[in-house]
């Protein structure tokens, strides 16, 4: 029976979520209940609190899923991922531009086939849920049918996804090119069909400046102006050779950021992937535009692109909002746990610290804030949609052995981000319903 047609249900376990940013508020940002209860009705959190307080008030016969002693946290959010690249992951030995030509563009042409796109969407969403990811900002291919397949599969599962057809009219094989006019037309039709249909949201998605002509970026700017509640996602300043190529393609602009500014693509709903080599002047303009810098630690290291400077990006004199992402298929894991473990290492190499609270905040409420969805997902406050992941901190022999010495919740969270992966996900809930069980 659909959740909207029955009474309340409840999820019991050790509940953990955040109500503020621990980087600024410290441990006070965290809420932790050793024996907590989520009361869910019509997919939304109706109440949260100690199980001993809430259980007596439940109507007789209310189903209670008891996950003790496991940890229950809000569903993970991935701010940048490519669903057509699931069979490109672990492609050897190339940096960004060569990697696109040798592997990615070859694979993405297959998504012209609707059957292939539908099968790819099923695998992709299976894999996200298996890793505890319940929301993602997703690049499809240039083919409108690839976005149709992804949205249709997400709607079937009732997952909240943000996605868009890639727009690119140059710099790729003919089978992957649209035009300024067709990219505008197809995107506009997809927005009309899918944006805010159920839990689906649309992201206007020019791949990056090298694969879009000025005419196409101008059309993209018109789409952004016409649909201000859609997201805009693209790539910027990932690789030094890429930056040089963009400068050659747009010689009239002072820098990479100026290309996007010229066409009205830098704003508070702009998700700008990578941001590794931005100048101080570009960072000031990012701050002024309230744009989001998306940190993709495993793809940045796998493709040899560089290290994301979290401290510099979030400098309190001109802070920039940050989201974190797997960036499959340049990234090497679908797991946000493993992604945050790699983020810790990237920051540590630069003399910076990523606390366990900051890591868990980043992949839940932090990414929700960056995506403008913090009133909807990312925490367990009443009224939010109930997407959740159940984590087993002792899922592997090595983790169980390490946990014998863990004494605090902070230690447990660090073990999960360092040793955790898909095996740590005991169950995933979407709108209060089990969508994956280990």
JOFEN-V379242 format. One record per pair of residues at least 6 apart in sequence whose C-alpha atoms are under 6 Angstrom apart, sorted by sequence separation. I is the first residue (numbers start at 0). GAP is how many residues later the second one is. If there is no record, write none. Layout:
BEGIN
[[I | GAP] [I | GAP]]
END
This chain:
BEGIN
[[38 | 6] [39 | 6] [110 | 6] [139 | 6] [194 | 6] [236 | 6] [299 | 6] [313 | 6] [367 | 6] [393 | 6] [427 | 6] [428 | 6] [21 | 7] [38 | 7] [139 | 7] [194 | 7] [312 | 7] [376 | 7] [427 | 7] [20 | 8] [38 | 8] [168 | 8] [375 | 8] [376 | 8] [427 | 8] [19 | 9] [167 | 9] [168 | 9] [375 | 9] [426 | 9] [18 | 10] [37 | 10] [167 | 10] [168 | 10] [343 | 10] [367 | 10] [426 | 10] [17 | 11] [36 | 11] [425 | 11] [426 | 11] [17 | 12] [36 | 12] [425 | 12] [16 | 13] [17 | 13] [35 | 13] [36 | 13] [364 | 13] [16 | 14] [35 | 14] [36 | 14] [363 | 14] [364 | 14] [15 | 15] [34 | 15] [35 | 15] [15 | 16] [34 | 16] [166 | 16] [14 | 17] [14 | 18] [146 | 18] [13 | 19] [13 | 20] [271 | 20] [273 | 20] [13 | 21] [14 | 21] [143 | 21] [269 | 21] [270 | 21] [271 | 21] [272 | 21] [273 | 21] [12 | 22] [13 | 22] [266 | 22] [267 | 22] [271 | 22] [12 | 23] [141 | 23] [266 | 23] [267 | 23] [11 | 24] [83 | 24] [138 | 24] [139 | 24] [140 | 24] [141 | 24] [266 | 24] [11 | 25] [134 | 25] [135 | 25] [136 | 25] [137 | 25] [138 | 25] [139 | 25] [140 | 25] [141 | 25] [10 | 26] [134 | 26] [136 | 26] [139 | 26] [207 | 26] [10 | 27] [202 | 27] [206 | 27] [207 | 27] [9 | 28] [201 | 28] [202 | 28] [203 | 28] [204 | 28] [205 | 28] [293 | 28] [9 | 29] [116 | 29] [120 | 29] [202 | 29] [204 | 29] [291 | 29] [292 | 29] [293 | 29] [294 | 29] [295 | 29] [394 | 29] [8 | 30] [9 | 30] [291 | 30] [293 | 30] [295 | 30] [8 | 31] [111 | 31] [117 | 31] [286 | 31] [295 | 31] [298 | 31] [7 | 32] [275 | 32] [298 | 32] [391 | 32] [7 | 33] [286 | 33] [297 | 33] [390 | 33] [141 | 34] [297 | 34] [390 | 34] [179 | 35] [389 | 35] [390 | 35] [179 | 36] [209 | 36] [237 | 36] [389 | 36] [232 | 37] [234 | 37] [235 | 37] [389 | 37] [3 | 38] [163 | 38] [166 | 38] [230 | 38] [231 | 38] [232 | 38] [233 | 38] [234 | 38] [236 | 38] [237 | 38] [388 | 38] [2 | 39] [159 | 39] [160 | 39] [161 | 39] [162 | 39] [163 | 39] [165 | 39] [166 | 39] [235 | 39] [236 | 39] [388 | 39] [159 | 40] [161 | 40] [162 | 40] [163 | 40] [165 | 40] [170 | 40] [236 | 40] [387 | 40] [163 | 41] [165 | 41] [169 | 41] [387 | 41] [169 | 42] [220 | 42] [386 | 42] [167 | 43] [168 | 43] [220 | 43] [386 | 43] [167 | 44] [220 | 44] [322 | 44] [386 | 44] [217 | 45] [385 | 45] [296 | 46] [384 | 46] [385 | 46] [322 | 47] [8 | 53] [10 | 53] [11 | 53] [8 | 54] [9 | 54] [10 | 54] [11 | 54] [12 | 54] [11 | 55] [12 | 55] [14 | 56] [16 | 56] [75 | 56] [76 | 56] [81 | 56] [13 | 57] [14 | 57] [15 | 57] [75 | 57] [78 | 57] [79 | 57] [80 | 57] [81 | 57] [355 | 57] [13 | 58] [74 | 58] [75 | 58] [76 | 58] [77 | 58] [78 | 58] [355 | 58] [74 | 59] [76 | 59] [238 | 66] [340 | 76] [339 | 77] [340 | 77] [336 | 80] [336 | 83] [337 | 83] [336 | 84] [334 | 86] [130 | 204] [94 | 208] [88 | 240] [87 | 241] [85 | 243] [84 | 244] [78 | 245] [79 | 245] [78 | 246] [80 | 246] [81 | 246] [77 | 247] [79 | 247] [80 | 247] [131 | 257] [76 | 286] [75 | 287] [76 | 287] [75 | 288] [130 | 291] [131 | 296] [73 | 304] [73 | 305] [74 | 312] [73 | 313] [74 | 313] [73 | 314] [74 | 314] [72 | 315] [72 | 316] [71 | 317] [71 | 318] [70 | 319] [70 | 320] [69 | 321] [69 | 322] [46 | 335] [21 | 336] [45 | 336] [44 | 337] [44 | 338] [43 | 339] [44 | 339] [43 | 340] [43 | 341] [44 | 341] [42 | 342] [43 | 342] [42 | 343] [16 | 362] [42 | 388] [42 | 389]]
END
